[in-house]
Amino acid sequence: MFYHLILGILLLAGAYCAFQMSVADLRRRIIPDVYLFPFVILGLLVVTFFPWISSPSDSVIAAAFGYALGTIVGFVFEKFKKQKGEFSPIGMGDVKLLAAGGIWLGMTGLATAIAISCIIGGIWGLHKKQKYIPFAPFFFVGGILTLIALRFLI
């Protein structure tokens, strides 16, 4: 009973941080560290004491992979955008969010969540005809769908 209560509290706190990051990204196109860093710490606590999705070692490897992937994508887009005089479509908040997603979801979950979030975000961007698409809300939707799939379907 106590085990489930602590897990529920950690998940609710993580959901609160995710909601606040999504709202900030939608409104101001920024992912504030004041919610991102507690989200990372909560993810580390969940995977360390409640390894129900992935092992702690898989989560740390996925976090490093997510950070490296986001950095490489940002660097490549930065090179192409500087030639046209525009700024990069991926910011450091998005890169840190990928690392946090790696902690929460593990390697398999991170790859699935990125794919789902890109598809949903692309559809939303085409529908709204927007030039800039916030990444955090779609990443959290993809992450939640991935958690459901990993926990209950697979």
C-alpha positions as a Markdown table, in Angstrom:
| # | Residue | x | y | z |
|---|---|---|---|---|
| 1 | Met | 0.0 | 0.0 | 0.0 |
| 2 | Phe | 2.7 | 2.4 | 1.0 |
| 3 | Tyr | 4.7 | 1.4 | -2.1 |
| 4 | His | 1.8 | 2.4 | -4.4 |
| 5 | Leu | 1.2 | 5.7 | -2.5 |
| 6 | Ile | 4.8 | 6.8 | -3.0 |
| 7 | Leu | 4.8 | 5.8 | -6.6 |
| 8 | Gly | 1.5 | 7.7 | -7.2 |
| 9 | Ile | 2.9 | 10.8 | -5.5 |
| 10 | Leu | 6.0 | 10.7 | -7.7 |
| 11 | Leu | 4.0 | 10.2 | -10.8 |
| 12 | Leu | 1.6 | 13.1 | -10.0 |
| 13 | Ala | 4.5 | 15.4 | -9.3 |
| 14 | Gly | 6.0 | 14.4 | -12.7 |
| 15 | Ala | 2.7 | 15.0 | -14.4 |
| 16 | Tyr | 2.5 | 18.4 | -12.8 |
| 17 | Cys | 6.0 | 19.3 | -14.0 |
| 18 | Ala | 5.2 | 18.0 | -17.5 |
| 19 | Phe | 2.0 | 20.1 | -17.6 |
| 20 | Gln | 3.8 | 23.2 | -16.6 |
| 21 | Met | 6.5 | 22.7 | -19.2 |
| 22 | Ser | 3.9 | 22.1 | -21.9 |
| 23 | Val | 2.0 | 25.2 | -21.1 |
| 24 | Ala | 5.2 | 27.3 | -21.0 |
| 25 | Asp | 6.3 | 25.8 | -24.4 |
| 26 | Leu | 3.0 | 26.6 | -26.0 |
| 27 | Arg | 2.8 | 30.1 | -24.7 |
| 28 | Arg | 6.4 | 31.3 | -24.8 |
| 29 | Arg | 8.3 | 28.6 | -26.7 |
| 30 | Ile | 10.6 | 27.9 | -23.8 |
| 31 | Ile | 10.9 | 25.0 | -21.4 |
| 32 | Pro | 11.8 | 26.4 | -18.0 |
| 33 | Asp | 14.5 | 24.6 | -16.0 |
| 34 | Val | 12.5 | 25.2 | -12.8 |
| 35 | Tyr | 10.2 | 22.4 | -13.9 |
| 36 | Leu | 12.6 | 20.4 | -16.1 |
| 37 | Phe | 15.2 | 19.6 | -13.4 |
| 38 | Pro | 12.7 | 18.4 | -10.8 |
| 39 | Phe | 11.2 | 16.3 | -13.6 |
| 40 | Val | 14.6 | 14.7 | -14.2 |
| 41 | Ile | 15.1 | 14.0 | -10.4 |
| 42 | Leu | 11.6 | 12.5 | -10.2 |
| 43 | Gly | 12.4 | 10.3 | -13.1 |
| 44 | Leu | 15.6 | 9.1 | -11.5 |
| 45 | Leu | 13.7 | 8.3 | -8.3 |
| 46 | Val | 11.0 | 6.4 | -10.1 |
| 47 | Val | 13.4 | 4.3 | -12.2 |
| 48 | Thr | 15.7 | 3.7 | -9.2 |
| 49 | Phe | 13.1 | 2.6 | -6.6 |
| 50 | Phe | 10.3 | 1.5 | -8.9 |
| 51 | Pro | 11.9 | -0.1 | -12.0 |
| 52 | Trp | 8.6 | -0.8 | -13.7 |
| 53 | Ile | 9.4 | 0.4 | -17.3 |
| 54 | Ser | 13.2 | 0.2 | -17.6 |
| 55 | Ser | 16.2 | -0.5 | -15.5 |
| 56 | Pro | 18.3 | 2.4 | -14.1 |
| 57 | Ser | 21.2 | 1.6 | -16.3 |
| 58 | Asp | 19.0 | 1.6 | -19.4 |
| 59 | Ser | 17.5 | 5.0 | -18.4 |
| 60 | Val | 20.9 | 6.6 | -17.9 |
| 61 | Ile | 22.1 | 5.3 | -21.3 |
| 62 | Ala | 18.8 | 6.5 | -22.9 |
| 63 | Ala | 19.3 | 10.0 | -21.3 |
| 64 | Ala | 22.7 | 10.3 | -22.7 |
| 65 | Phe | 21.5 | 9.1 | -26.1 |
| 66 | Gly | 18.5 | 11.6 | -26.0 |
| 67 | Tyr | 20.9 | 14.5 | -25.1 |
| 68 | Ala | 23.3 | 13.5 | -27.9 |
| 69 | Leu | 20.6 | 13.0 | -30.5 |
| 70 | Gly | 19.1 | 16.4 | -29.7 |
| 71 | Thr | 22.4 | 18.1 | -29.8 |
| 72 | Ile | 23.3 | 16.6 | -33.1 |
| 73 | Val | 19.9 | 17.5 | -34.7 |
| 74 | Gly | 20.2 | 21.0 | -33.3 |
| 75 | Phe | 23.7 | 21.4 | -34.6 |
| 76 | Val | 22.8 | 20.1 | -38.1 |
| 77 | Phe | 19.7 | 22.4 | -38.3 |
| 78 | Glu | 21.8 | 25.3 | -37.0 |
| 79 | Lys | 24.2 | 25.0 | -39.9 |
| 80 | Phe | 21.5 | 24.9 | -42.5 |
| 81 | Lys | 19.5 | 27.8 | -40.9 |
| 82 | Lys | 22.5 | 30.1 | -40.6 |
| 83 | Gln | 22.9 | 30.0 | -44.3 |
| 84 | Lys | 19.3 | 31.3 | -44.7 |
| 85 | Gly | 19.5 | 33.8 | -41.9 |
| 86 | Glu | 17.0 | 32.0 | -39.6 |
| 87 | Phe | 17.4 | 30.6 | -36.2 |
| 88 | Ser | 17.5 | 26.9 | -35.1 |
| 89 | Pro | 14.2 | 25.0 | -34.7 |
| 90 | Ile | 15.4 | 23.1 | -31.7 |
| 91 | Gly | 16.5 | 24.7 | -28.5 |
| 92 | Met | 18.5 | 23.5 | -25.5 |
| 93 | Gly | 15.3 | 23.0 | -23.6 |
| 94 | Asp | 14.1 | 20.5 | -26.1 |
| 95 | Val | 17.5 | 18.8 | -25.9 |
| 96 | Lys | 17.3 | 18.6 | -22.1 |
| 97 | Leu | 13.7 | 17.3 | -22.4 |
| 98 | Leu | 14.9 | 14.5 | -24.6 |
| 99 | Ala | 17.4 | 13.5 | -21.9 |
| 100 | Ala | 14.6 | 13.6 | -19.3 |
| 101 | Gly | 12.4 | 11.5 | -21.5 |
| 102 | Gly | 15.2 | 9.0 | -21.8 |
| 103 | Ile | 15.4 | 8.7 | -18.0 |
| 104 | Trp | 11.6 | 8.2 | -17.7 |
| 105 | Leu | 11.1 | 5.9 | -20.7 |
| 106 | Gly | 14.4 | 4.0 | -21.3 |
| 107 | Met | 15.8 | 3.4 | -24.8 |
| 108 | Thr | 12.9 | 1.7 | -26.4 |
| 109 | Gly | 10.4 | 4.1 | -24.9 |
| 110 | Leu | 12.4 | 7.2 | -25.9 |
| 111 | Ala | 12.5 | 6.1 | -29.6 |
| 112 | Thr | 8.8 | 5.3 | -29.6 |
| 113 | Ala | 7.9 | 8.6 | -27.9 |
| 114 | Ile | 10.0 | 10.7 | -30.3 |
| 115 | Ala | 8.4 | 9.0 | -33.3 |
| 116 | Ile | 4.9 | 9.5 | -31.9 |
| 117 | Ser | 5.6 | 13.1 | -31.0 |
| 118 | Cys | 7.0 | 14.0 | -34.4 |
| 119 | Ile | 4.0 | 12.5 | -36.2 |
| 120 | Ile | 1.4 | 14.2 | -33.9 |
| 121 | Gly | 3.4 | 17.5 | -33.9 |
| 122 | Gly | 3.7 | 17.4 | -37.7 |
| 123 | Ile | 0.0 | 16.8 | -38.2 |
| 124 | Trp | -0.8 | 19.6 | -35.8 |
| 125 | Gly | 1.7 | 22.0 | -37.5 |
| 126 | Leu | 0.2 | 21.2 | -41.0 |
| 127 | His | -3.3 | 21.7 | -39.7 |
| 128 | Lys | -2.5 | 25.0 | -38.0 |
| 129 | Lys | -0.1 | 26.1 | -40.7 |
| 130 | Gln | 2.4 | 27.3 | -38.1 |
| 131 | Lys | 6.1 | 27.8 | -38.8 |
| 132 | Tyr | 7.1 | 27.0 | -35.2 |
| 133 | Ile | 5.8 | 23.9 | -33.4 |
| 134 | Pro | 6.2 | 23.5 | -29.6 |
| 135 | Phe | 7.9 | 20.2 | -28.9 |
| 136 | Ala | 7.1 | 19.6 | -25.2 |
| 137 | Pro | 3.3 | 19.0 | -25.4 |
| 138 | Phe | 3.6 | 16.5 | -28.2 |
| 139 | Phe | 6.6 | 14.8 | -26.6 |
| 140 | Phe | 4.6 | 14.3 | -23.4 |
| 141 | Val | 1.6 | 13.0 | -25.3 |
| 142 | Gly | 4.0 | 10.6 | -27.1 |
| 143 | Gly | 5.6 | 9.7 | -23.7 |
| 144 | Ile | 2.2 | 8.9 | -22.1 |
| 145 | Leu | 1.1 | 6.8 | -25.1 |
| 146 | Thr | 4.5 | 5.0 | -24.9 |
| 147 | Leu | 4.1 | 4.3 | -21.2 |
| 148 | Ile | 0.7 | 2.9 | -21.7 |
| 149 | Ala | 1.9 | 0.7 | -24.6 |
| 150 | Leu | 5.0 | -0.5 | -22.7 |
| 151 | Arg | 3.2 | -1.2 | -19.5 |
| 152 | Phe | -0.1 | -2.6 | -20.6 |
| 153 | Leu | 0.2 | -3.7 | -24.3 |
| 154 | Ile | 3.6 | -5.2 | -24.5 |
